[in-house]
Amino acid sequence: MRGVPAGLFPAAYAASGHRAVRVALAAAVGFYLFRYGLDSPVAATYALFGAVSLGGLSRIPGTGRQRAAIMLRVLPVCWVLVVVGTCLSVRTWSAVAGMLAVGFALAFSAVGGPRPAGVTPGLQLLYILPSFPPYDPGSLDERLLGTTTGLVLLIATEALVFPEPSPTPYRERTARAARTAAHCARALAVPPYVLKAADRGAAEEAGRGLRSLMVPEAERPAGPGLRVRALAHTGLAARTLLNRLAWLTAPSRVQEREVAAVLCAAADLATATAQCLRAGTSLRGRYDELSSARAALSDLSAGTSGSRAGPPSGSTPALLRRHAAVLEIADAALAMGAAAERAVRGRHAEVEVAPERFWYASVPAPVLWWHRLRGHAGRRSVFFQNAVRIALALTAARLVAGIDTLPHGFWAMLATLSLTRTTLEATRHTIRLALTGTLAGALLTAGTLTLVGPHTTVYAALLPVWMLLAFTVGPVRGVGWAQGLFTVLVALVFAQLTPSTWQLAEVRMLDVLIGSTIGAVFGLLAWPSGAHDEMRRAAAELLRTAAEVVVATTSSVAGSAATIVPAAAPGQRSLRHAVVLAESAYAQYQSEPAPLTGAGRTYAASVDWQATLIAGHHTLWGSERLLAPPVTLLPAAAARAVGALGERMAGRMLLISAALDPGGDTPHTSIPRIDPVYPEFDAEPVSAPRQYYAVVEWLEALAADLTTIARGASPKAADGSDAHARSGDSGSRKPA
């Protein structure tokens, strides 16, 4: 398999072989039942291709039972596609218009998450199949019967044949992370007020386990619904909490009672969060306890506790920074708990939340889908690009097939569907392999048809064996083998439906050539750089927008006495949109091969793209937290310091953005290294209030995020420890 180490071949063949048995069993039983049992070639064809479409062409993530559940849910969609395709196929213009509309709609449905994206190619095939001769709406009942039978058989084999162990659900992963956070928070609340190396390692490991790359695709919370969004929010908050706990520094003297109370309440809430995720229990009481403890510490830090006016007596910059860090821990724990209850209970959650952070909590499901679709309805969205590319390619293939009346034009469209890639380079490479494999398969097909002739019993005996071989070897060995084996497979099928000669192989070769050429043309015309340039562009735009939010936030916090600090920094909405587009580009980027040119390969390997997403999330969450009321105006010296730090941080973001931007003046330059330890962070102005240290903590963590964008040796803190190499949505911070 291309890109798979040789040592993984046995496992790859085993997984592919199990899948091949399921598909071959369903397809063969349905085909033979109708072809030889009920003498219905039309139903036999649709039974076979119904099973092949969702079982062979689609790549639905998850276990067999999970795939079976998805197939059962899309069964009505399959009926609609067969009906619409049959009705529109009678005229070329209606078939072409339908292909454009349906092709785009199906491809764009990938915005719904990995499962809709995985099932889309199979649904495309089920619409393509009835769009070609014979144009016979009178046979619609046979077509629906065959399609239903093939899919029902496939659902049964997926659920019953070679059952697979279920992976750990994301809710359970998050519950384990919450348990780990609870243990760390309790350890920090008692002497010596620091984590042991083993506890810190456990926190970091639990955080890494929530990263999308570590989670099976079927378990990733990527859908637009309320519960799925809330579960994703829970995972991000859990990673943030674990990161903050892992790098909380020890106090310079005895820890205050209020700090210990916050840490103990955070531990209790984290434990309640884990129970909520596992059993659905309420965490309202623990949430209120942490809110109260956080308010007490905030009052102490701000100097408004009791009769005090100003910072607490004997406070030091290190103490105030610890207060700020513990308050951030409390915020992360509160966000995790609130999101977890919405992930479990939906709109029946008891915990009240800020509408800015949980904007989706009161939005109806259709509106949430509309938000997702609208967010990707633009030329910068990779999902939109892919939908336009495949819709135009399929439409052109259908037009050519209709005008030139290609024999078996269905094969040309199938080639377009299966061979079109998101970059011209990848399309060219794929087509070369596909044509080579198809030529070899065509030669073997011609020889087989010539030797066997009209003896259909031979083809009937060979078909299930060849299906097992094709669906086992093809996915592992690559597109060349897949096309060659599939060429023989379709010949064995059609030779049992109508008398065939060696010329069937010639037709197959011609159709694949036409279909692959159309795919190459639209790969050139529609965003030929795929997600590589789009990832750079999206990351650059994300950091530019984040820099604007950093400046707006620090300027608001540093506002003069005559300035009313806004509840939200300008640009937060744009930053949310930029994060969405960057995440979709990153998802597509991971599925594409690396650039083949030397300079491109070096550049791509030097950037940690996920770190740009972490910086974007951290900027957004920190800005929302700092601008939440109540607002304390800063003294002049502290205001100037905050403004200067914000400007410097934004400048560093813009430097990296300029290096990433493919449309900039100096693209492909090396990413500037950012030192997370600035002397300014330790230069506190006299009588700086609590809010100053909260801003400093946020900016220092952002600096640590930026260090991970350019891969390489981790900069070292003064004590020799890694200052920034800890994965987390909120970045990492050095010991103060």
N, C-alpha and C positions, 0 to 999 in steps of 0.2 A: 504494500500500500504506500502511495506517495506520502512522504512525511512521517511514516510510522517506522520506528526502529525494527530491525529484523527480529529481535527478541520478542516482539509483541505479535508476530504473525500468527502463532498458534491460537492465542486468545481472540485475535481478530477473525480468524477462520471459524472458530467455534461460535462466536456471536453471529457472524454472517450465515453460517450453516443452519443455526437454529431458526433464524429469520427465513431462510430459504425453504426450510421444511414447512413452516406455517403458510407461506405464500403459495408454494407449489401444491400443497395439499388442498387448499381452498380453491385455487384456480383450476386444478385438474378435475376435482370432483364436480365443480359447477359446469365445466366445459363438457365433460363426458356425459353428465346427466342430461343436458339439453341436446348435445350433438348426436349421441347414439341412443340415449334412452327415450327422449321425447321428439327427436328429429326436428329440432328448432335451431338452425344455424345462427339466427339473429340473437336469440337468447343465450346461446353458447358463447358467442363472441363477447357479449356484454358481461356475462358471468366471469369470464376469464380476465378481461381487462378491468372489470370492477375490482377484483382481488389484486391485480397487478398494480393498479393505480395507487390505492392507499397502502398496499403492503410492500410494493417494490419501489415505486417512484417517490412516494412520500417518505420523509424521514421524521416521523412523529417521535418526540422524545418520551422516555419513561419506560416502565415495565410493560409486559404484555397486557396485563389487566388495565393499566392506565391507557395504553393505546386503544384497547377494545372499547373503553368507556368513551374516548374521544370519537372513535369511528361511529359508535352508536348515536352520539349527539349530532354528528354531521350527516347522518343518513338522510334526513329530509332535504338537506341542501343538495345531496347527490341526486335525489329525485327531481328537484327543480332544475338542476343543470341539464339533466338528460332531456327533460321536457322542453326547456327553452332552446337547447341546441338542436333538437329535432325540428321544432317549429320554424326556427330561423334559417335552417339549412337549405330550404327549398329554393331560395334565391341568393345569388352571390352577394348582392349589396347588403341584404339583411344579415347574412352570415358574417360578413366582414364587420358591419357595425356592431353586431352582438359580440364578436370576438374582441373588439376594442374595449367595449364597456365591461364585459364580464372579465376579460383578462386583467384589466386594471383593478377592478374591484377585488378580485381574488388575491392578486399579488399585494395590494395595499392592505389587505386584512392582516398581514404579518405584523402590523403595529400592535395587534392584540397580545403578542407574547410568543414564546417559543412554540407552543402547541399549534396555534393558528398558522404560524409560519411553516411548521413542519408538514401540515396537512395540505397546504396550498397547491404544491405541484400535482398531487393526486387529483384534487378537484379540477385543476386545469385540464388534466387528461380526460376526465369524465365529461367535460364540456366539449372538448375537441372531438372525441370519438363520434358523437351523433351529428357533427357538422359536415360530414362527408358522405358520399354515396354509399348505399342507395338512399336517395332522398324519399323516404317512405314514412310519412307521419302515421300511416295505417298500422305500422308495426310498433307503435309506441308502447303498447301493452307488453309485447315480448321484450322490448328493450328494458322497461322498468322491472319486469320479472327477473330477467337475467342479472341486471345490476344489483337488485335486492338480494338475490340468492348468493351471488358472489361475495357481496359485502357481509352478509350474515354468516356465511361460512368462514370468512376471514376473521370476523369478530370472535367466532367460536374458537378458531385455532389460536388466535392471539391470547385468549383468556385461559385456554386449557392445555395447549401443547408447549412443553418446555417452560413451565412457570419460572419466573425470575424472582429473586429476593427483592423486596421493596427497599429502596434507599431511605436513609434518614430524612424525614420531612424537614422543611425549612423551619416550621414551628418548633420542632424538637431541637434543632440546632440552636435556634435562638433561645429556647428555654435553658439549654445547657450553658450558653454564654451568660445568661442572666444569673444562673447559679454560681458560675465562676466569679462574676462581678460581685455578688453578695459576699462570697468568701473573702475576696480582696478588700472590700469595704470594711468588713468586720476586723480584718487584720490591721488595717490602717487606723482604726479607732482605739487601739490599745498599744501600750509601749512595745517596741521602740518606734511605732508610728510609721514604719516603712515596710514594704513588701520584701519577703525573702526572694531569692533568685528563682526558686521553683515556682512560687506564686506568680511572679512577674512573667515567667515563661508560659505558665498556664493561661494567663490573661492574653498574652500575645497570640498563643496558639488558638484560643477560642475566637479571637477577633479574626484571625486569618480564615478560620473555618466558615465564616459568614460571607467571605468574598465570593462574588459570582463565579469566578473561575474554579472555586473549590466546591461548588454546589452543582449537583446533576442538573442538566438543563430543564428537565421536567419539573424540578422542585423550586426553580427560581421564581420569586414573586414578581412577575413582569407584566401582569395584566393591568387593565385600566380600572377595574372595579374597586369599590371601597375597601373591602377586606384585604385584597391583594396589595393595594397601595399601602394600607396600614401595616401589613406584615413586612413589606420592604422598608417602611419607615422604622419599624421596630428593630430590624437588623442593623440599619445605619446607626440608630441611637445606641444600640448595644455595643457596636464597635467603638463608638465615640466614648462611651462610659468606660469600657475596658482600657482604652488608650489613656484616658485621663487618670484612671486609678493606677495604672502601671507606672506612671511617671510623676505621681504626687510625691513631693519632697518631704523629708522629716522636718518638724518644727525646730527652731533654734532654741526653744525652751519648752516648758510643759505645755501641752496642748490645751486650748481652751475647752470649756465644757460645751459651748455651742458648736464647735467644730466636730467634737466627738459625737454630739447628738445628730448632726447632719449625716455623718458617715454611717452611724447605726441605723438611722431612718432610711438611708439609701440602700443599705443591705437588706432591711426588711422589705422595702418595696421591690427590690430585685428578686427576692425569694417569692414574693406574691406574684410578680410578673411571670416567673417560671410556672407557678401553679396555675395561673390564668391561662397560659398558653397550652398547658397539658390537660387541664380539667375544666376550664371555663369559669373558674371561681372569680368573684369580684375582688378588686384591689383598691376600692374606694377609700377604705379606712387607712391603709398604708400610704396611699397617695396624699391624703390630707395631712397625715403625720409628717411626711417629708416636706410638704409645702410649709407647714408651720415652723419646722426646724430651720428650713432655709430662710424664712422671713426673719427669724430671730438672729441668725448669723449675719444676714444682710444689714439688719439694724445695728448690730454690734460693729460691723466693719465700717458702716457709714457714720457711726458716732451718734446715732439717734436712739440708742437703747437706754432706757431709764432716764436719768437726769443728765446724761452725757451730752455734750455738744462738740462734735469733732471726732477725730479718730480716737480709738481707745487708748487709755493711758499706757505708756510704755510700748506703743506699737512701733514696729520697725518696717522698713520696706519689705523684708523677707516675710514678716508676719502678714502684712496686707496682701502680698502676692499669694500666700497660702490661702488666705480667705477667698481671694478671687478664684483660685484653682478649685477649692472645695465647692464654691457656689456653682462653678461650671459642672462639676460632678453631679451636684443636685439637679441642675437643669437637664443633663443628659439622662439621669435616672427617671425624672418626671416625664420627659418626652418618651422614653422607652415604655414606661407603664401605660401612659395614655394611648400610645399607638398600639400596644399589645391588646388592650381591652377592645379597641375598635377592630383589630384583626380578628378577634374571637366573637365579639357581640355585634359588630356592625353599628347600625344606628341606634341600637338599644344600650350602648355603653353609658355608664353612670358618671364617669369622670368628665368634668368640663375642661375644655381645652381652648387654647387661643386659636381663633379662626385663621390667623395669618399662617401659622405653621400647619394646621390641619384643615386647610381650605376645602378638602374633598369630603370632610366628615358629614356635611349636611347637603351635599349635592346629589341629585338623583342619578341612578346608574346610566340612563341614556345621555345625560349631560356629561358625565365622566367620559363616556365613549366619545362624545363630540369633542371634548377637550383634547383627547388623545389624537383623534383624526385631524383636528384643526392644527395641532402642534406640529404635525408632520406633513401638512399640505403645503409644502414649499419646496423649491428647487434645491435647498440645502439639506433636506432630509434624505438620508440614504434609502429609507423605505419608499419614499416618493420616487426617487431615481430608479430604483429597481422595478417599481410598478410600471412606470412609463416605459422603461426599456423593454420589459418582457411583453407588455401590451402591444407596443408598436411592432415588435418583431413577430409576434403571433398573428397580428392583423395583416402584416405584409405577406407572411407565409400563406395565410388563408386566401388572400387576394390572388397571389400567384397561382395557387392550386386551383382556384375557381376559374381564372381566366384561361390558363393553359390546360385545364382539365387533366391535371397530373394523375396518372394511375397510382392508387394508394397514396394520395396526397396527405393522408393522415400521418404517414411516416415522416413526411417533410416537416410537419408541424411538431411532431414528437421530437425530432432532432433539434428543431429550434428551441423547444422548451427545455430539453435536457442538456444542450451544449452551450447555450448563451451564458456568458459569465459577466461579472461586473467590471472587468477591465479588458481592454483590447488585447493586452499581452496574454492574459490568462485565456481569453477566447481563442486566440491564435494557437496557443499551445494545446488547448483542449481539442480544437478541430483537427490539428495534425494527427494527434493520437487517435481521435475518433475515426477519421477517414482511413487511417492505416488498419485499425481494427475492423472497420466495416468492409474494407476490401478483402481482408483475410476471411471474414465471415461469409462474404458473398461468394468467394471462390469455393469454400466448403459447401455452401448452400447449393451452388450450381452443380457440383459433383454429386451431392446427395440426391437432388431432384432428378438428375439424369439417370443415376443408377437405380433408384427405387421406382421412379415413374409414378403410376396411378395407384400404387398399393398403399392405401391409407392406413392399413393396420400397422405397417412399419412406423409411419409417422405417429400414430397413436401410442405405440409402445415407447418410442423415443422421447415424446414430449415431456412426461414427468421427470425423466432422468435428466434431460437437458435443462429443464427449469431449475432443478436442484443445483446443477453445475453452474448455470448462469447467475443465479441469485446468491450463490456462495462465493464464487471466484470474482465476479465482476466488481462488487463493492470493495474488495480487498486489493485487487490488482490494478484498479484504476479504470479510466474512461475508455481506453483502447480495448482492453479485454471485455469490458461491459458491452460496448457497441458490437464487437465481433460476435460474442455469444448471443446477444439479443437478435442480431441479424438472422442467425440460424433458428432461433426460437420462433420468431414471427413467421418464418418460412414453414416451419413444422405446423404452426397453427393454421395458416391460410391454405396449406396444401390439403388439409382435412375439410376445408369449407368449400373450395372450388378446385377444379383441376388446374395444376400448376406445372410450369416447365422451368428450365434453368433461367429463363428470362426474368423470373421473379427476383432473382438475385441482382440482375442488372437494374431493375426498377428500384429496388431497395437502395442500391448504391447511388443512383441518381437522386432519389429523394433526400438521402442524408446529405449529399453534397449541396443541394439547394437549400435545405433547412439550415445547415451550418453556415453557409454563405450569408444568409439573411441574418443569422445571429451575429456574425462578425461585423456586418455593416452597421447594425444598431448598437453593437458594442463600441464601435468607433464614433457614431454620431451622438449617442446619449451618455454623457459623462464617462469617457473612456478611461479615466484614471481610477475609477472605482472609489473605494473608501480610503485608499492611502492618502491621496490629496485631500479628500473630504475630512479625514481624521485630523490632519494638520490644520486645515481651515477651521474646523469646528473647535479644536483645542485653542487655536489662536484667538478666535472670537470669544470663547469662554473666559480666557484670561484677561482680554481687554475689558469685557463687561465686569469681571470680578474687580479689576483695578478701579473702575469707576465707582463700584459699590464701596470699596475700601475708602476711597477719598471722601465719598458722600457720608459714610458712617462716621469716620473720624472728624470730619468737619462739623457734623451735627453734634457729636459728643463735645467737641471743643467750642461750641457756639457761645457767643457772648451773652451777657445777662439780658440783652434786648432781643435775643433770638429764641424762638420757641422751637425746641427740638422736635422734628416730625416723628410720627409713630413708625414710619418705614422709610428707609433710605431710598432716594431716587435710583432706579435701575434694578431693584430687586426682582420685579416681574420679568425684565429682560434677561436677568441672570438665570431665573428658573427656566425660561425657554431655551437659553443657551446650554444649560445642563442637559435638558432633554435631547437636544439635537446631538450633543457630543456623546451622550450615552448610546444613541442609536448608531452613530458612526463607529464607535468603539466596538459594538456588537458585530457590525458588518466587517470591520477591519480584522477581527480575529478569525473570520472564516476565509480570508483571502491569503494566497501565498505572498511571501515577502517579495519586494521588487528584485528583479534579476540583475539590474545594473549595479556595478560596484559602489558608486556614490550613493545611490538610493538605499542599498542594503546597509551601508555604514550609517546613514542618517537614521533609518528606521530603527536600527538596533540601539541607537544612542538615546532614545526617548522612551520614558516610561509613561505611556499614554494614560494609564489608569490614575497616575498621580495628578494629572491635570483635572480629572473628575473629582478627586478627593479635595483638591484646592478649591474647586468651584462650590462643592457642598459646604465646605468649612466656611468659606466666605459668606455664603447665604445664611447659614445657621448663626454664625457669630454676629452678623449684622442685625438679624432679627432679635437676638438676645440682648445686645447692647442698647438697642433703641426701644426696648420694651419699657413702659413706665413702671415705677416713677423715675424721672430724669433728674440728675443732679448736675448743675452747671459747674464747670471746672474753674479754678483760679487761673489767672492769666498765664502764669508760668507753666502750669500743667497743661493748659489748653494749647499753648505753643508747642510743647513737647509732643502731645498727641497728634497735632496737625502735621508736625515734621515727620514723625514716625509713619503716619499714614501715607504721606507723599512719597517717602522713600520706598515703602512696601509696594505701592502702586507702580513706582518706576521700575522696580525689579520685575513685577508681573509683565509690564509692557516690554521690557527687554526680552523676556522669554517668548512673549507673544510674537514679537517681530521676527525672532529666529524661526518660529514654527510656521508662520504664515506663508503659504506657497505663492500668494499673489503679492508679497511684499517686495521691497527693493533688494533685500539680501536673503532670499530663501536658502534653505539647506545649510545655513551656518551652524556652527556648533552652539549648543545650548549653554548660556552663561551659567557658571556655578554660583550658587547663592549660599552664603555663609549664614547658618541659622543663629549664630551667636553674635549679635551686634553690641558694640559698647553702649549704644544708646539705651538698650533695654535695662541696663544697670545704672543709668544716670538719672535717678529719680529727682524731680524738683522738690523743693521744700514744701512741706505740708500738702503733699499730694493726696487727694481723697481716694476712696475705694474704687470709684469708676475708672480712674486713671490706670490702676493696676489690672482691672478687668480688660481694658483695651490692650495693654501691653502684653498680657497673657495671650490674647487672641492673635495679635500681630506676630508674636514670637512663634506661635504654633504655625501660622501661615508661612513664615520663613522656613520652618522645618519642612512643610509640605513642598515648597518650591525646590528644596535640595534634591528631592527624589525624582523630579522630572527628568533631569539629566543623569542618566545611569553612570555609575562609576564607584570609586571608593567613597565610603561614607565619611564626611567631615567629622572630626573628633572634637568633642568638648574638651574643656580644660583638664578634666579629670581623666581623659582618655576614653571615655565611654562614647558610644554612638549618640550623637545629638539629635539625629533625625530619622534613623533608619527603621522606625517602627511604623508598621502599616496601621492606618486608622483614618476614619473620615475627618477627624478633627486635627490630624497631624500629630506631631510629637513635640515634646519640649524638653529642654535640658534641665537638670536639677538646678534650682535657683540658689 
